[in-house]
């Protein structure tokens, strides 16, 4: 959630009339994240988040916003998109698609303990079950096809060891994706980016998750692996923390247990999740875009996680 497109209060006054939220009182850019321009927006009616989409087009955005409304209607704590007077959730601002959603209470827990991980696991399982009835479809746009297509752009910037790891892991994932085990995995709409900074807590109560703009249809196991690779690790070495991992998996399984195929696929999907974010961070580092507030994330963090997931026997990943 960086700021690529600047917005002032003067820009908003006439534009905001279509949403019936009253006058804009304050707007503040949000510095975290790297994909869209995001702002905390305060109006006469309350607190919201305004997003201007820098890469996604008008035709892609209904999937994300309608998925959020679908989940919100089923009691999942997510931001609720605000429609304008014509019922539209996406409208142009400065020539780009924009949307307003409700602002969640609380703050992110960047040092999660087992109690926070348990809340995360239960909520993620509930989200997966609730999303089964969502009828719109869009693939995970940062899935394996994207990895294979993006790798050639970053390979010239890598050391021989890094390049070898990247090529080998993409080949491994492509081979695994062709197996009957992978084909049998349960799938549906997934968040695909449930990092700690995309989830809010009030004390130890999970108050919501947001930033659905990488969502798509993929395996539920991939979504769980993305979450585990951020919530349940030692941030210095990428190793899994047994207590947090057990808390998150037990809470998830209490709502939706793993199938036998998912148990067999757990290590490959943990690797796939690490690959996806290693590669995206490499791309953002070596192919930067201009932004008013933007600090690229360190790609070596997910390289370290990927190497760790490859090295650790599958049985130990359920610690």
C-alpha positions as CSV (number, residue, x, y, z in Angstrom):
1,X,0.0,0.0,0.0
2,X,2.3,2.7,-1.3
3,X,1.4,6.0,-2.9
4,X,2.0,6.2,-6.6
5,X,-0.9,8.6,-7.4
6,X,-1.2,11.6,-5.1
7,X,-4.7,12.7,-3.9
8,X,-5.7,15.9,-2.1
9,X,-8.8,16.9,-0.2
10,X,-9.6,19.2,-3.1
11,X,-9.5,16.3,-5.5
12,X,-12.0,14.4,-3.4
13,X,-14.8,16.9,-2.6
14,X,-16.8,16.6,-5.9
15,X,-15.8,13.0,-6.5
16,X,-16.9,11.8,-3.1
17,X,-20.5,13.1,-3.6
18,X,-21.4,10.0,-5.5
19,X,-20.8,7.8,-2.4
20,X,-23.1,9.7,0.0
21,X,-20.4,9.7,2.7
22,X,-20.5,13.4,3.4
23,X,-17.5,15.7,2.9
24,X,-14.0,14.5,3.1
25,X,-12.3,15.8,6.3
26,X,-8.8,14.2,6.0
27,X,-6.8,12.0,3.8
28,X,-3.5,10.4,4.7
29,X,-1.3,8.2,2.5
30,X,-0.4,4.7,3.7
31,X,3.2,3.9,3.4
32,X,3.3,0.1,3.7
33,X,2.9,-2.2,0.7
34,X,4.0,-1.8,-2.8
35,X,1.2,-2.4,-5.3
36,X,-1.5,0.3,-5.1
37,X,-2.0,3.9,-3.8
38,X,-3.8,3.7,-0.5
39,X,-5.1,6.3,1.8
40,X,-6.9,6.6,5.2
41,X,-10.0,8.6,4.4
42,X,-12.0,10.4,7.0
43,X,-15.4,11.8,6.0
44,X,-18.4,13.2,7.9
45,X,-19.8,9.6,8.0
46,X,-16.7,7.8,9.4
47,X,-13.3,6.3,8.6
48,X,-12.6,4.5,5.4
49,X,-9.7,3.3,3.1
50,X,-9.4,4.7,-0.4
51,X,-7.5,2.6,-2.9
52,X,-6.3,3.7,-6.4
53,X,-5.3,0.6,-8.4
54,X,-2.1,1.0,-10.3
55,X,-1.9,-2.3,-12.1
56,X,-5.3,-3.9,-12.0
57,X,-7.9,-2.8,-14.6
58,X,-11.6,-2.1,-14.3
59,X,-12.5,-5.6,-15.6
60,X,-10.4,-7.4,-13.0
61,X,-11.5,-5.5,-9.9
62,X,-15.1,-6.7,-9.5
63,X,-13.8,-10.2,-8.5
64,X,-11.9,-8.8,-5.5
65,X,-14.5,-6.4,-4.3
66,X,-17.4,-8.7,-4.8
67,X,-15.5,-11.4,-2.9
68,X,-15.0,-9.0,0.0
69,X,-18.8,-8.3,0.0
70,X,-19.6,-12.0,-0.2
71,X,-17.3,-12.7,2.8
72,X,-18.6,-9.7,4.8
73,X,-22.1,-10.8,4.3
74,X,-21.2,-14.2,5.9
75,X,-19.7,-12.8,9.0
76,X,-16.0,-12.9,7.9
77,X,-14.3,-9.8,9.3
78,X,-13.2,-8.1,6.1
79,X,-13.6,-4.5,4.8
80,X,-17.0,-3.9,3.2
81,X,-16.7,-2.1,-0.2
82,X,-18.9,1.0,-0.5
83,X,-21.0,1.4,-3.6
84,X,-21.7,4.7,-5.2
85,X,-25.2,6.0,-6.0
86,X,-25.3,3.9,-9.2
87,X,-24.3,0.7,-7.3
88,X,-20.8,0.7,-8.6
89,X,-17.9,-0.5,-6.4
90,X,-15.2,0.7,-8.8
91,X,-15.1,4.2,-10.2
92,X,-12.4,6.3,-11.9
93,X,-10.3,8.8,-9.9
94,X,-7.4,10.6,-11.7
95,X,-8.1,8.3,-14.7
96,X,-7.5,5.1,-12.7
97,X,-9.8,2.6,-11.0
98,X,-10.6,3.4,-7.4
99,X,-12.6,2.0,-4.5
100,X,-13.6,2.9,-1.0
101,X,-13.9,0.2,1.7
102,X,-14.8,0.4,5.5
103,X,-11.8,0.7,7.8
104,X,-11.2,-2.1,10.3
105,X,-10.6,-1.5,14.0
106,X,-7.4,-2.5,15.7
107,X,-3.8,-2.8,14.7
108,X,-1.5,-5.5,13.2
109,X,0.3,-7.9,15.5
110,X,3.8,-8.0,14.1
111,X,5.0,-10.3,16.9
112,X,2.3,-12.9,17.0
113,X,2.1,-15.4,19.8
114,X,0.3,-18.8,19.6
115,X,-3.0,-17.2,20.6
116,X,-2.8,-14.8,17.6
117,X,-1.8,-17.7,15.3
118,X,-4.8,-19.8,16.5
119,X,-7.2,-16.9,15.7
120,X,-5.6,-16.6,12.3
121,X,-5.9,-20.3,11.5
122,X,-9.5,-20.4,12.5
123,X,-10.4,-17.3,10.5
124,X,-8.6,-18.5,7.4
125,X,-10.5,-21.8,7.5
126,X,-13.8,-20.0,7.9
127,X,-12.9,-17.8,5.0
128,X,-12.2,-20.8,2.8
129,X,-15.4,-22.5,3.7
130,X,-17.4,-19.3,3.2
131,X,-15.9,-18.5,-0.2
132,X,-16.9,-21.9,-1.6
133,X,-20.3,-20.4,-2.6
134,X,-18.7,-17.4,-4.4
135,X,-19.6,-17.8,-8.1
136,X,-17.1,-15.5,-9.8
137,X,-13.8,-16.9,-11.0
138,X,-10.4,-15.5,-11.5
139,X,-7.1,-17.4,-11.3
140,X,-4.3,-16.6,-8.9
141,X,-2.5,-14.0,-11.0
142,X,0.7,-14.6,-9.1
143,X,0.6,-18.4,-9.4
144,X,3.1,-20.7,-11.1
145,X,2.5,-19.4,-14.6
146,X,3.4,-16.0,-13.4
147,X,6.5,-17.3,-11.7
148,X,7.7,-19.0,-14.9
149,X,7.0,-15.9,-17.0
150,X,8.6,-13.5,-14.6
151,X,11.8,-15.4,-13.8
152,X,13.7,-14.5,-17.0
153,X,13.4,-10.8,-16.1
154,X,15.3,-11.2,-12.9
155,X,17.7,-13.9,-13.7
156,X,20.4,-11.5,-15.2
157,X,20.6,-9.8,-11.8
158,X,21.2,-13.0,-9.8
159,X,24.3,-14.8,-8.6
160,X,24.9,-18.2,-10.1
161,X,23.7,-19.8,-6.9
162,X,20.5,-17.7,-6.8
163,X,19.8,-18.4,-10.5
164,X,20.3,-22.1,-10.0
165,X,17.9,-22.1,-7.1
166,X,15.2,-20.2,-8.9
167,X,15.4,-22.4,-12.0
168,X,15.4,-25.6,-10.0
169,X,12.4,-24.6,-7.8
170,X,10.3,-23.5,-10.8
171,X,11.0,-26.9,-12.4
172,X,10.2,-28.7,-9.2
173,X,6.9,-26.8,-8.9
174,X,6.0,-27.4,-12.5
175,X,6.6,-31.1,-12.1
176,X,4.5,-31.2,-8.9
177,X,1.7,-29.3,-10.5
178,X,1.3,-32.1,-13.0
179,X,0.8,-34.9,-10.4
180,X,-2.5,-36.5,-9.3
181,X,-1.9,-35.3,-5.8
182,X,-1.8,-31.7,-6.8
183,X,-4.9,-32.1,-9.1
184,X,-6.9,-33.5,-6.1
185,X,-6.2,-30.6,-3.8
186,X,-9.3,-28.6,-2.6
187,X,-9.4,-25.2,-4.1
188,X,-11.5,-22.0,-4.3
189,X,-11.1,-18.3,-3.8
190,X,-8.1,-17.5,-1.6
191,X,-6.6,-14.3,-0.2
192,X,-3.0,-15.3,-1.2
193,X,-1.3,-12.5,0.8
194,X,-2.3,-12.9,4.4
195,X,0.8,-11.5,6.0
196,X,0.8,-10.1,9.5
197,X,0.4,-6.6,8.3
198,X,-2.8,-7.5,6.5
199,X,-4.6,-8.7,9.6
200,X,-5.9,-6.6,12.5
201,X,-6.3,-7.4,16.2
202,X,-7.9,-5.7,19.2
203,X,-5.9,-7.3,22.0
204,X,-6.0,-11.0,21.2
205,X,-9.2,-10.8,19.2
206,X,-8.8,-10.9,15.4
207,X,-10.8,-7.9,14.2
208,X,-10.3,-8.3,10.4
209,X,-8.2,-9.0,7.4
210,X,-7.8,-6.8,4.4
211,X,-5.9,-6.2,1.1
212,X,-7.6,-8.8,-1.1
213,X,-6.0,-7.5,-4.3
214,X,-3.9,-10.6,-4.9
215,X,-6.9,-12.9,-4.3
216,X,-7.8,-15.6,-6.9
217,X,-8.8,-19.2,-7.2
218,X,-6.0,-21.5,-6.1
219,X,-5.6,-24.3,-3.6
220,X,-6.5,-23.6,-0.1
221,X,-3.3,-25.2,0.9
222,X,-1.3,-22.5,-0.9
223,X,-3.2,-19.8,1.0
224,X,-2.4,-21.6,4.3
225,X,1.3,-22.0,3.3
226,X,1.6,-18.2,2.5
227,X,0.2,-17.5,5.9
228,X,2.4,-20.0,7.8
229,X,5.5,-18.7,6.1
230,X,5.0,-15.3,7.6
231,X,3.2,-15.9,10.9
232,X,5.0,-19.0,12.2
233,X,8.7,-18.4,11.6
234,X,11.8,-17.0,13.2
235,X,12.2,-13.8,11.2
236,X,16.0,-14.0,11.4
237,X,16.5,-17.5,9.9
238,X,13.1,-18.5,8.4
239,X,12.8,-21.6,10.5
240,X,9.3,-22.6,11.6
241,X,8.4,-22.0,15.2
242,X,6.8,-25.2,16.5
243,X,4.4,-23.6,19.0
244,X,3.0,-21.0,16.6
245,X,2.8,-23.5,13.8
246,X,0.9,-26.0,15.9
247,X,-1.5,-23.4,17.2
248,X,-2.3,-22.1,13.7
249,X,-2.7,-25.6,12.1
250,X,-4.8,-27.0,15.0
251,X,-7.2,-24.1,14.8
252,X,-7.5,-24.4,11.0
253,X,-8.0,-28.1,11.2
254,X,-10.7,-27.7,13.8
255,X,-12.8,-26.0,11.1
256,X,-11.5,-27.8,8.0
257,X,-9.1,-30.7,8.5
258,X,-6.4,-31.5,5.9
259,X,-7.2,-34.2,3.4
260,X,-4.6,-37.0,2.8
261,X,-3.6,-35.3,-0.4
262,X,-3.1,-32.0,1.4
263,X,-0.9,-33.7,3.9
264,X,1.3,-35.1,1.1
265,X,1.4,-31.7,-0.6
266,X,2.3,-29.6,2.4
267,X,6.0,-29.3,1.9
268,X,5.7,-28.5,-1.9
269,X,3.1,-25.9,-1.2
270,X,5.2,-24.3,1.5
271,X,8.0,-24.1,-1.1
272,X,5.6,-22.7,-3.7
273,X,4.5,-19.9,-1.3
274,X,8.2,-19.0,-0.5
275,X,9.0,-19.0,-4.3
276,X,6.2,-16.7,-5.1
277,X,7.3,-14.0,-2.6
278,X,11.0,-14.4,-3.3
279,X,10.4,-13.8,-7.0
280,X,8.0,-10.9,-6.5
281,X,10.5,-9.2,-4.2
282,X,13.3,-9.8,-6.7
283,X,11.2,-8.2,-9.4
284,X,10.2,-5.2,-7.3
285,X,13.9,-4.7,-6.3
286,X,15.3,-4.9,-9.8
287,X,12.4,-3.5,-11.8
288,X,11.3,-0.7,-9.5
289,X,8.4,1.7,-10.1
290,X,8.3,5.3,-9.0
291,X,6.2,6.1,-5.9
292,X,6.0,8.8,-3.4
293,X,6.3,6.4,-0.5
294,X,7.9,3.0,-1.4
295,X,10.6,0.9,0.2
296,X,11.1,-2.5,-1.6
297,X,11.1,-5.6,0.7
298,X,14.3,-7.6,1.0
299,X,14.1,-10.6,-1.3
300,X,16.8,-12.5,0.7
301,X,14.2,-13.1,3.4
302,X,12.1,-15.4,1.2
303,X,15.2,-16.9,-0.4
304,X,16.2,-18.0,3.1
305,X,12.7,-19.4,3.8
306,X,12.7,-21.3,0.5
307,X,16.0,-22.9,1.2
308,X,14.8,-23.8,4.7
309,X,11.6,-25.4,3.4
310,X,13.6,-27.5,0.9
311,X,16.1,-28.6,3.5
312,X,13.6,-29.7,6.3
313,X,12.0,-33.2,5.9
314,X,8.3,-33.1,5.3
315,X,7.4,-34.7,8.6
316,X,9.0,-31.9,10.6
317,X,6.9,-29.3,8.9
318,X,3.9,-30.3,11.0
319,X,5.9,-29.9,14.2
